Amino acid sequence: MSARYSEPRINKSEFNCPHCGVRATQHWHSLYQDRSEKGEAPLRHTKESADELLARVKQKGPDDPPEPMVKELYRRAGRETFFGLPRSDLYGARIVWNMNAAECNHCGDISIWLYSQMIYPAGSEIPAHDDMPRAVKETFTEAAKIVSASPRASAALARLALQQLCEELDCKKDQLHEQIGELVAKGLSPDIQKMLDSVRVIGNNAVHPGEIDMKDDEPTARFILKCLNRIVQRLITERVEVDALYALLPEGARKAIEKRDAKT
């Protein structure tokens, strides 16, 4: 995971786009009501009507709409959320308060925000570390998707992800606190131990409320998920990088080091 990752937040001018993943400038837009004077239902299209219109455009009839309008119709038919073509008939439209859209400067896709919560796309706001094992990443992603809607459930899933991570690191014990003890015995640094125990204790509170006096609110759930990413960075990514660097040493130098360590 890049150290420059910026979490999507309401009204931030730059963050990692939930569509393309690139850290890019976000252009914020207010949303307005498009009201029908006759009270008709919102305009919808089907793929069949889009196909018919496209066929007409390909014949280049003089009265047919331009190709950009056809592309917009296809996107509507696919139920995609996007900014439509400029319109000249929005006089008197009313702003939709507490609902905004952020347009990614890199890919052009948009995210929809209801007050301070991103409601589209419905994917994870906190991406898992690139080096996180697959089984752990699946649980992590599930926890991240509900971090705003249900922080307690998110914390419980994050604790499960931590236990899965310990198993991936060849821990043999059944209980999470025992697995952390195994890692400590293998030379785990004190700061990583603190993060592991923080996730274990706070996550346990999400499963058994009332046992400890800690809140299972959204900031706490986000803290747990961020800790998991940092743990993967320290216990997996950095070790792989160090091993790769060590492998670049001349064979004679490595044998001398091994000989020294054998004496120790």
C-alpha positions, 0 to 999 in steps of 0.5 A, a space after each residue: 500500500 502506498 504511504 500516500 494513500 488518502 482516505 475518501 472524506 467529505 469535502 476533501 479536495 484530494 483523495 484516492 478515488 474509490 473507482 480507479 484507486 488513483 490519488 487525484 483531485 476531486 471536484 465537488 458538485 451540488 445536486 439539484 432537483 429535476 422536477 416534472 411539472 406533470 408529476 411523471 415518474 423519473 425518466 428511465 431507459 431500457 437497453 432495447 430503447 438504447 439499441 434502437 436509437 443507436 441503430 438510427 444514429 448509425 444510419 446518420 438520419 438528419 433528425 437523429 440525436 448526436 452520438 454523445 446523447 446516445 452514449 448518455 442513454 446507454 449509461 442511463 440504461 445501465 443504471 450507472 451514476 454519472 453527470 449527464 450532458 449540459 441542459 438548458 431547462 434547469 431554471 427553477 431547479 432546487 438544490 438537494 441539500 446534504 447530498 453531493 458528488 465528487 468527480 475524479 479528475 483522473 478517471 472522471 467517475 463520481 462518488 455520491 455522498 449523503 451528508 458525510 457518508 459515501 453511498 456510491 460506490 458501495 465498495 470499501 472506503 479503506 482498501 486492504 494492503 496489497 500484500 495482505 493474504 487473500 483469506 485475510 483480505 476478504 474478511 478485511 474488505 467485508 469489515 471495511 464496507 460496513 465501517 460506517 453503517 455498523 462499526 461494532 460489526 466491523 470491529 468484530 470482523 476485523 478481529 477475525 481478520 487478525 486471527 486469520 493473519 496470525 494463522 497465515 504467520 504460522 501461529 499454532 495456538 487457538 486463542 488470539 492472545 496466545 497467537 500474539 504471544 507466539 509472535 512475541 516469542 519469535 521476536 515481534 517488536 514492542 510497537 507491533 505487539 501493542 497494535 496487535 493487542 489493541 486490535 484484539 482487545 477492542 475487537 473483543 469488545 465488539 463481540 462481548 459488549 460491556 466487558 471493557 469500557 471502550 466505545 465501538 464507534 466508527 473512529 475506533 473501527 477505522 483505527 482497527 482496520 488501519 492497524 491491520 494494514 500497518 501490521 501487514 506492512 511490518 510483518 509481511 511487506 518489510 520482511 520480504 523487502 529485507 530478504 530481497 535486499 539480503 539476497 543481493 549480498 555476495 555469497 561469501 558475505 552471506 556465508 560469513 554472516 551465517 558462520 558468525 550467527 552459528 557461533 552465537 
